[in-house]
Amino acid sequence: MKIQRRKTTTVKIGDVPMGSEHPIVLQSMTNTPTADVDLTVAQTIELAKAGSELVRLTVNDFEAAAAIPAIVSQLEKKGFNVPIIGDFHYNGHILLTKYPDTARLLAKYRINPGNVGKGRTHDDNFATMIDVALKHDKPVRIGVNWGSLDQDLFTSMMDANAKLPEPKDFKGVVYDAMVKSALDSAAQAQALGMKKEKIVLSVKMSELQDMVHVYQLLAAQSDYVLHLGLTEAGGSLKGVASSSAALAILMQQGIGDTIRVSLTPEPGVSRDQEVKAGKAILQSMGLRYFMPSVTSCPGCGRTNSDKFVHLAKDVTEYIEAKMPEWKQRYVGVEQLNMAVMGCVVNGPGESKYADIGISLPGSSEKPSIPVYVDGKLFKNLKGDDVKDQFIAILENYIDKKYAPVNVA
Ligand code: SF4
């Protein structure tokens, strides 16, 4: 089944196009102090190497703003041209004006309409940021967050709601205010001369059902490019699980043109986990392919051997190690689908469904290890070097099936 994307405009962030005519873009954000150029460059490279197609940096003070040219220059010298996005809150109008090189070198500005000022100051500061973006021909993301929602707007909407014969509940007004803040700000930017093709919107909330609902409302009312993210998703398994669920619900409905998986960092764990999680979500939904997938069963009481567990792990690690080389050599290899299974119950079926599959014997089964290629029994493996034999079949299959990359 193919997911129908919601029709949107196209926005280019540096060289990366974003919108319904293009693959969903994966992005991430550093957590180093931006003013520390070396640390920030190192983490940006780590994220880019993991597959982040855009990297956002906080630009929160003079030192951070002043560091951007050195960061971009060092990245270029090291061969990384990943577009860098500046994340601005409170003082973006000052920083973008005071540091024109920074404004020129950033690929996009993130503006939070909830914290650019109040009343007339809000409009002036917002207009200043849009003017700088227009001058440098940059796109912007108008990123509304529940935690920093424009309080003047929200209070006035709560007051108006209270006077209705059938007022909405608190959450209902929050949803409406989030959407209104995003759409009003986009309209304000367009009134200042910005084209729709330069505007990305987001309306992040931290509770899954709220986030899904507010994006659905926004998607139904506009064709702006949408950046999806569950804010404050948490860390580790909880963050990955809740982000996956929230993003998957929306993307299944065709909503979302770029994603970021926000994970609370864990000590000693690389920041690139958020990129790896994003890739896994997109690939598991069939929206993008990054590397061959390995279907493996969870194991159960039908197998008392952990051979298939080790084989699944070894094959996955082999693929990860070989992928950079395969990508240079074979067109479409990332769509290869493999199966490593633990017994006869689902083993042959899953193995036949995959491009290549292997079904190890469960407890009290015949010690036969069939390998299936393109749905047909290819060979029964024997001996102590099953992993090596299987990998040789895999390499041979890839070489025959995938056309060489044209290097002309
Ligand atoms: S394939 Fe066999 S070992 Fe694996 S989970 Fe299913 S029944 Fe258990």
Residues whose N, C-alpha, C, O or C-beta is under 5 A from the ligand:
A	BS01	SF4	C297 P298 G299 C300 R302 T303 M341 G342 C343 V344 V345 N346 G347
